[in-house]
Every structure is written in C-alpha cells, then in structure tokens.
Amino acid sequence: MSTTAPHPSALCRGHYYRWQRRGGPDIGAFIADPGPGPVGRTELTERANKPEKKKWVANLPAAADNGRPICRLSFCTLWTQGKSPLCHNHKFRWYAVGSPEIEEFVRRCEAAGDDSFDFRPLDGKRQLKLESQYALQCRHDERQVNTHSSALSSVIRLTAASEASSLLEWPMEQWSEHSAAMRRASHDQNGQLAFLRYAHEPEHEHEHEHLEDLACGSGWESEFPRDVWVLRRLGIEGTRARLRFDRIAQPWLREPAKRFVRWRLSIGRSINQAVVDILALNRLSGFLADPRVAAGGLDAVDRKVLGRYLADLAVDPRSVHSRGRDIGSLNAFFHAIRRHGWDQTLPASATFYPDDFPRPDPGAGRAGHGPGRTARQPRPLAQPRESPADLGPHAVRAAGR
C-alpha cells in the first residue's frame, strides 16, 4: 500500500482530509471508493481525468470580437453585459453601491487606491475653492504633514456650509465656533481646524501665513505702503518679527519714519536697531501729540520743541543708556531726512548736539553718592598704643623685666 501523498490537484481539501483519516491508502484505491457523497465541484474520477487548467485555456479557440463594447472602466477589458456600459462584475458592484450615475461610479472606481480631493462642493465659492487648493498644494510641497482626502473632504463641507467667501474673511475663532456648531467635538473636527489654522495662520515658527502671503504679495513694493511690515515678506528669513508703524499717530511723521527704517535695513543695519529706531519715533510721536505741544508737521519740530522734548526725556525713569539711545536714533532720523530730501520743511535747527546726551553721574556707582543711598560712616582712626605707664604699676614692672 502506497503512502505517497496525493498531488493537490488530484483531490479537493475535503477528500484529502478523508484520505488522511483513512491512514493514507493507495490513491487509486481511494479514488475508486472515496466514500459517500462527493465533496467539491466535481466527481473525483472526472477531476482526476481532466487536464490542467492552464493547458486547457491555452488550447481554447479565440472568440470573435464582432465589435462588442468593453467595460467603461479604463483598466477593465471585459465585454459589457446587455445594455449596460459595464461588465458583469462592475455592474454588480454598481448595484451594490446604490446605482449612482455611471460617470460618478466610473470616477470613483478610477480613483480607488489614490488619495483624491473633490472640490466640487465649492464650485459656487470660487475664492474659497482656490484658497483651499493653494493651501493643500503648499502643505504637500512642504512635506511636513500628510493630508488625507478623508480629512480634507470634511473641511470642504465645512467651508461650503459657511457664509464666508474667503478663508481670511473669518478669524480662526469664528471658524472654530462654526465647526463646533456643525458637529460635535471629535478627531475629525481637530483635523478640520488643523488644516484651517495651517492655511490661516502659523502654529510654529517655520510656518508661514500662506493665504495672507498670497493675498498681500512680497517685496518692498507691496509691503512698504502697509503700517505693519512682515519681515519675511521682505526676504528676511528665519524670523517672524513685524515692524509696527501704526503706533506713530501723525501721518506726516509716519511716512518719513518708514523711509528711514527702510534705508537703515538696506544699508545692513540689524533688525534690533530698526526696532530701537521705531520705539524712539513712537515716543517722539507721543510727545508731539501732547496738547501742550500740538505739532502739526515737521516744520514745527525745531530746536525749541526738541529742547522741551529733552526736558521731558530727562524725567523718564528708564536708564541713561536707553534715553541716550533714543536721542541717537532721532538725530540719525533728522539727518537722513535732510540728506535724502524726504521733507524740505524740517527746520535746520532740528538736531541734537553731544551735550544733549544724558551722562551718568560720576559718583552714581560709588557708595554714599547715588540717589537713595546712605553715606557710609568713616572708619574710626586707629587708637594710639598705650604706654606701660598708663597700664598701672604691675604692667610697668612686667614691662621692665
């Protein structure tokens, strides 16, 4: 009796297990008497006599095409079934998904396995659609975070249901409230807000306000007219600093101040120096806006007004170094106006002299001379040594020994 295991193509799984339970008898004897009821797709005797499937298919004659249409899906080469534009398998799948429009079904099948993004819900809001597409492209180019279509589709529905015509039209707080009103707090909501925040405003130092940069442009031509400069848009990378001129109340002072700072940056002065200059101009603006001064233009900023400014600066609680730094920035500002001809009305007397700079008290660092310090008591003089005669007769006798 042979115990050689039958080839897998000779027996189905059920008969193979039955053959094993019988102890592995001769394969011919087992096929002759396999037991009651065939298990599988065909009789064992018929299956044993059939040729291999690959050889059988290779020997089949080719069927005539006769111009029959093939399935609408580009990757399927099967013939259509009946009047349907789909083959038998895809027609069954079409029924299973609810029989949508054929074009929609074809689009879904063609995109299966790919992360596709459907912006059609935003067709009625062109600005929102373009902004969302631009933010998605920026996020893909940076390759920092993966954005899946499932997360973005909820963002598209969220923005399509809003009354905003642009992502920048609402602040992030309002988008958060709109998202919370549409759906309860969930992981999907967090993903929505993360993408909107990415497009709207940065979370990290290396990120940019993508839509704001796109809307505002970059370079001096677009940034100079604004009262708040974003240094990144001026080509200064590695910083999120902004230079604010909106705190200079007088337009006639703000315009030359912006020219002055632009010139200082163009000749290589640091960002810190630009900030110092703007702070000095802010304080000068506040002084000139005082009703007791009420300067109406640069023509009123003469030596007399600057003298009053120096008197006001003298009582400033800041350090001497900080006050002197303000005077230096303003003096450079006045000289730049005359040199570049930004305003011909500035009086020639509008300048500071070396004696105008505050100087520290020479004794401010010594004990007893600074304000609020208590004078140190002088050390007592050393007492003269006592003579033996002053110590009594016993000391005299001891000293004489």
CORMO-V601562 format. One record per residue. RES is the residue in three letters. SS is DSSP state (hx for helix, st for strand, lp for the rest). OMEGA is omega in radians with two decimals (* if undefined). Layout:
BEGIN
res=<RES;RES>
ss=<SS;SS>
omega=<OMEGA;OMEGA>
END
This chain:
BEGIN
res=<MET;SER;THR;THR;ALA;PRO;HIS;PRO;SER;ALA;LEU;CYS;ARG;GLY;HIS;TYR;TYR;ARG;TRP;GLN;ARG;ARG;GLY;GLY;PRO;ASP;ILE;GLY;ALA;PHE;ILE;ALA;ASP;PRO;GLY;PRO;GLY;PRO;VAL;GLY;ARG;THR;GLU;LEU;THR;GLU;ARG;ALA;ASN;LYS;PRO;GLU;LYS;LYS;LYS;TRP;VAL;ALA;ASN;LEU;PRO;ALA;ALA;ALA;ASP;ASN;GLY;ARG;PRO;ILE;CYS;ARG;LEU;SER;PHE;CYS;THR;LEU;TRP;THR;GLN;GLY;LYS;SER;PRO;LEU;CYS;HIS;ASN;HIS;LYS;PHE;ARG;TRP;TYR;ALA;VAL;GLY;SER;PRO;GLU;ILE;GLU;GLU;PHE;VAL;ARG;ARG;CYS;GLU;ALA;ALA;GLY;ASP;ASP;SER;PHE;ASP;PHE;ARG;PRO;LEU;ASP;GLY;LYS;ARG;GLN;LEU;LYS;LEU;GLU;SER;GLN;TYR;ALA;LEU;GLN;CYS;ARG;HIS;ASP;GLU;ARG;GLN;VAL;ASN;THR;HIS;SER;SER;ALA;LEU;SER;SER;VAL;ILE;ARG;LEU;THR;ALA;ALA;SER;GLU;ALA;SER;SER;LEU;LEU;GLU;TRP;PRO;MET;GLU;GLN;TRP;SER;GLU;HIS;SER;ALA;ALA;MET;ARG;ARG;ALA;SER;HIS;ASP;GLN;ASN;GLY;GLN;LEU;ALA;PHE;LEU;ARG;TYR;ALA;HIS;GLU;PRO;GLU;HIS;GLU;HIS;GLU;HIS;GLU;HIS;LEU;GLU;ASP;LEU;ALA;CYS;GLY;SER;GLY;TRP;GLU;SER;GLU;PHE;PRO;ARG;ASP;VAL;TRP;VAL;LEU;ARG;ARG;LEU;GLY;ILE;GLU;GLY;THR;ARG;ALA;ARG;LEU;ARG;PHE;ASP;ARG;ILE;ALA;GLN;PRO;TRP;LEU;ARG;GLU;PRO;ALA;LYS;ARG;PHE;VAL;ARG;TRP;ARG;LEU;SER;ILE;GLY;ARG;SER;ILE;ASN;GLN;ALA;VAL;VAL;ASP;ILE;LEU;ALA;LEU;ASN;ARG;LEU;SER;GLY;PHE;LEU;ALA;ASP;PRO;ARG;VAL;ALA;ALA;GLY;GLY;LEU;ASP;ALA;VAL;ASP;ARG;LYS;VAL;LEU;GLY;ARG;TYR;LEU;ALA;ASP;LEU;ALA;VAL;ASP;PRO;ARG;SER;VAL;HIS;SER;ARG;GLY;ARG;ASP;ILE;GLY;SER;LEU;ASN;ALA;PHE;PHE;HIS;ALA;ILE;ARG;ARG;HIS;GLY;TRP;ASP;GLN;THR;LEU;PRO;ALA;SER;ALA;THR;PHE;TYR;PRO;ASP;ASP;PHE;PRO;ARG;PRO;ASP;PRO;GLY;ALA;GLY;ARG;ALA;GLY;HIS;GLY;PRO;GLY;ARG;THR;ALA;ARG;GLN;PRO;ARG;PRO;LEU;ALA;GLN;PRO;ARG;GLU;SER;PRO;ALA;ASP;LEU;GLY;PRO;HIS;ALA;VAL;ARG;ALA;ALA;GLY;ARG>
ss=<lp;lp;lp;lp;lp;lp;lp;lp;lp;lp;lp;lp;hx;hx;hx;hx;hx;hx;hx;hx;hx;lp;lp;lp;lp;lp;hx;hx;hx;hx;hx;hx;lp;lp;lp;lp;lp;lp;lp;lp;lp;lp;lp;hx;hx;hx;hx;hx;hx;lp;lp;lp;hx;hx;hx;hx;hx;hx;lp;lp;lp;lp;lp;lp;lp;lp;lp;lp;lp;st;lp;lp;lp;lp;lp;lp;lp;lp;st;lp;lp;lp;lp;lp;lp;lp;lp;hx;hx;hx;hx;hx;hx;hx;hx;hx;lp;lp;lp;lp;lp;hx;hx;hx;hx;hx;hx;hx;hx;hx;lp;lp;lp;lp;lp;lp;lp;lp;lp;hx;hx;hx;lp;lp;lp;hx;hx;hx;hx;hx;hx;hx;hx;hx;hx;hx;hx;hx;hx;hx;hx;hx;lp;lp;lp;lp;lp;lp;hx;hx;hx;hx;hx;hx;hx;hx;hx;hx;hx;hx;lp;lp;lp;lp;lp;lp;hx;hx;hx;lp;lp;hx;hx;hx;hx;hx;hx;hx;hx;hx;hx;hx;lp;lp;lp;lp;hx;hx;hx;hx;hx;hx;hx;hx;hx;hx;hx;hx;hx;hx;lp;lp;lp;lp;lp;lp;lp;lp;lp;hx;hx;hx;hx;hx;hx;hx;lp;lp;lp;hx;hx;hx;hx;lp;lp;lp;lp;st;st;st;hx;hx;hx;hx;lp;lp;lp;lp;lp;lp;lp;st;st;st;lp;lp;lp;lp;lp;lp;hx;hx;hx;hx;hx;hx;hx;hx;hx;hx;hx;hx;hx;hx;hx;hx;lp;lp;lp;lp;hx;hx;hx;hx;hx;hx;hx;hx;hx;hx;hx;hx;hx;hx;hx;hx;hx;hx;lp;lp;lp;lp;lp;lp;lp;lp;lp;hx;hx;hx;lp;lp;hx;hx;hx;hx;hx;hx;hx;hx;hx;hx;hx;hx;lp;lp;lp;lp;lp;hx;hx;hx;hx;hx;hx;hx;hx;hx;hx;hx;hx;hx;hx;hx;hx;hx;hx;hx;hx;hx;lp;lp;lp;lp;lp;lp;lp;lp;lp;lp;lp;lp;lp;hx;hx;hx;lp;lp;lp;lp;lp;lp;lp;lp;lp;lp;lp;lp;lp;lp;lp;lp;lp;lp;lp;lp;lp;lp;lp;lp;lp;lp;lp;lp;lp;lp;lp;hx;hx;hx;hx;lp;hx;hx;hx;hx;hx;hx;hx;hx;lp>
omega=<-3.11;3.08;3.13;-3.11;3.13;3.09;-3.10;-3.13;-3.11;-3.09;2.99;-3.08;-3.12;3.12;3.10;3.09;3.12;3.10;3.11;-3.13;3.10;3.10;3.10;3.12;3.11;-3.04;3.13;3.13;3.14;3.13;3.12;-3.14;-3.10;-3.10;-3.07;2.99;3.08;3.10;-3.13;-3.05;-3.07;3.09;-3.12;-3.10;3.12;-3.11;3.14;-3.10;-3.12;3.06;3.09;-3.03;-3.09;3.12;-3.13;3.12;-3.12;-3.11;3.13;3.08;-3.14;3.13;-3.14;-3.12;3.14;3.08;-3.13;-3.14;3.10;-3.08;-3.11;-3.13;-3.01;-3.09;-3.11;-3.11;-3.14;3.12;3.07;-3.13;3.12;3.13;3.14;3.08;-3.09;3.05;-3.08;-3.09;-3.10;3.04;3.09;3.10;3.11;3.06;-3.05;-3.11;3.04;3.09;3.10;3.05;-3.07;-3.12;3.11;3.12;3.12;3.14;3.13;-3.12;3.14;-3.11;-3.12;-3.12;3.10;3.10;-3.11;-3.07;-3.08;-3.13;-3.09;3.06;-3.14;-3.13;3.14;3.14;-3.00;-3.12;3.10;-3.13;-3.13;3.13;3.13;3.12;3.13;3.12;3.11;3.13;3.11;-3.12;3.10;-3.11;3.14;3.08;3.08;-3.08;3.06;3.10;-3.11;-3.11;3.14;3.13;-3.09;3.14;3.09;3.07;3.14;3.11;-3.14;-3.12;3.12;-3.13;-3.13;3.09;-3.12;3.08;3.12;3.10;-3.14;-3.12;3.11;2.98;-3.10;3.12;-3.14;3.07;3.11;3.11;3.12;3.12;3.13;-3.14;-3.11;-3.10;3.13;-3.14;-3.13;3.10;3.12;3.13;3.10;3.11;3.09;-3.09;3.13;3.14;3.13;3.12;3.09;-3.12;-2.99;-3.09;-3.06;3.02;-3.06;-3.04;-3.07;-3.11;-3.12;2.95;-2.91;-3.09;3.12;3.08;3.14;-3.10;-3.04;-3.08;-3.11;-3.12;-3.07;-3.08;-3.13;-3.04;-3.05;-3.12;-3.10;3.14;3.06;-3.10;3.01;-3.00;3.13;3.14;3.09;3.12;3.12;-3.06;3.08;3.13;3.04;-3.08;3.06;3.06;-3.02;3.03;-3.08;3.11;3.00;-2.95;-3.03;3.09;-3.13;3.05;-3.09;-3.09;3.08;3.09;3.11;3.09;-3.14;-3.13;3.09;3.13;-3.13;3.11;-3.09;3.13;3.00;3.08;-3.04;3.07;3.13;3.12;3.09;3.11;3.11;3.13;-3.11;3.11;3.10;3.11;3.07;-3.14;3.07;3.11;3.11;3.11;-3.11;3.12;3.12;-3.14;3.13;3.09;3.04;3.09;-3.10;-3.14;3.14;3.13;3.13;-3.11;3.13;-3.10;3.13;3.13;3.13;3.06;3.07;3.10;3.12;3.10;3.11;-3.13;-3.09;-3.14;3.09;-3.08;-3.13;-3.09;3.11;-3.14;-3.13;3.13;3.09;3.10;3.08;-3.13;3.12;3.12;-3.13;3.12;3.07;3.11;-3.14;3.12;3.13;3.11;-3.14;-3.09;-3.06;3.11;-3.12;3.13;-3.08;-3.09;-3.13;-3.12;3.12;-3.12;-3.13;3.14;3.08;-3.12;-3.11;-3.13;-3.13;-3.11;3.14;3.14;-3.14;3.08;-3.11;-3.12;-3.07;-3.11;-3.12;-3.11;3.07;-3.10;3.13;3.12;3.10;-3.13;3.10;-3.12;3.14;3.13;3.13;3.12;3.12;3.12;3.14;3.13;3.09;-3.14;3.13;3.11;3.12;-3.12;-3.13;-3.05;3.08;-3.06;-3.14;3.12;3.13;3.14;3.14;-3.13;-3.11;-3.13;*>
END
